[in-house]
Amino acid sequence: MYAYRHATPELRKELLEERQLKSWPWHAPPHFADGEHVYLLTAACFEHQPILASETRRDEWLSALRACVADCGGDLCGWVVLSNHYHLVAQVDLDAFAPKIGRLHNGKATQWNREDKAPGRKVWHRFSDRRIRNDRHYFASLNYVHDNAAHHGLVERSDAWRWSSLAHFRQEVGAETLEAWARGYPIERFGQGWDV
């Protein structure tokens, strides 16, 4: 997402020409909406600023995300909210979800900028979506989401991070099932190059 800024002028020109040929937005992730599907949805605070650093703000944001997914008729399957980004595994129709998450990002950015006395600060980079292709992809995505706080060094053990669906899954399916998923659907290089 930020590689463009460090690219040479020639490479920038090539990248923009390629995106233009594909009819993709020049500086945003493309979205390929075609009905309701399960997606890994991700958004980062602009330049990975820790705008969600406080527990109160993470609680508030997680509650708002749940309401947003429910409001567009979706089903929130898994989640993690960190200090500078979030991941959701959700079944949604992107045509319904995109405008709602856009309004939510905008509204919370305005609120938090007032609270932090930072008028005009850019809070969010646009969300990206990866359509879940099969069961293997679904369970690897859940494993990745649940490991994310430890992956980013916020906690030693993933179950110590309360802004994650891991505790919910532990209660619903049990520790043995979670361990079987971790063995059967390893995350290995999952997220390399885009979750930095």
Secondary structure, 3 states (H helix, E strand, C coil): CCHHHHCCHHHHHHHHHHHHHCCCCCCCCCCCCCCEEEEEEEEEEHHHCCCCCCHHHHHHHHHHHHHHHHHCCCEEEEEEECCCEEEEEEEEEHHHHHHHHHHHHHHHHHHHHHHCCCCCCCCECCCEEEECCCHHHHHHHHHHHHHHHHHCCCCCCHHHCCCECHHHHHHHHCHHHHHHHHHHCCCCCCCCCCCC
